[in-house]
Amino acid sequence: MLDTLNQQQTLEILAPLSSQITHVFWVALQVNESEQVNISLNSTMLSNVLNALTSSPNSKLRHVTLQTGTKQYLGPIFDPSLSAQLVPRDAPFIEDYPRLLFPNFYYTLEDILTSYSKSLTYSIHRSSSIIGASTRSYFNTLLTLCVYALVCKHQNYPFRYIGNKYNWEHFWDMSDARVLAEQQIWASVTDKAKNEAFNCTNGDVFTWKMIWKVLCDTFGVEFVPFDEKEKFDFVDFMKDKGEIWDGIVEENGLYKTKMEEITCFDALGQVLKLEIQHVCSMNKSREFGFHGYANTLKSIPEWVQRLREMKILP
């Protein structure tokens, strides 16, 4: 197994392949509470891989695609030492907003790529919350919501909304994994898209009230209107539900997963307490020729069906 934090191992494994690899699609991620640690870990991984693939005079590497996200515009929202100081950019987020004056490993990864600009091209893809069929993604919004809905259904708990009133009523966006992949492939083979950064969302917006109704229909649970007078700690509620999930997996003959491995309760809970309209502009992508889109409210049940086919969900 390749450990990209290990410089010598990365060199030994990847350098012999440098004459065969023309494109790198970088979606690797190390997550730590401290943004300074995130910078150290993630920059080390990317630097080790690029150094290995460009170390030979026979290197064929031509383009690197870097996937980041809207923390570009929000700042290090998961770092407790910094999060209270942040003032996010105004929505809709646009690609040429200046960087926030806080440490951000996205900025460091971008700088690493630009340092190679004389020998290769790159593209940067800033997604919103990604929805797709994955079992091991760290920020797995869809599976987190699915597990929560299924636990509520199994135990006859009310399926209560997990954020604040602002997000219940105001606009957000998401990124379908298919649109994100399509944009990355497009940019990697389109000359005028080289050395550019692009937001990548579905191109529509929704409120979390709309999402909640879709989830209720998808999982057959009762819709519970949001009541801001009712205090509900979603993270605390789910922290002892691992055995319930184990039972759901066993009863339905599902692929063996542990709740803590496929969910991100803390991260989602923090994000949905922000009081911002989380919306990206897709104008730049359209002006450059990318017109991919997805209907978010339709794509959620489509991905749930795919997870059912994979035996991740019942």
Disulfide bonds with the S-S distance in Angstrom:
none
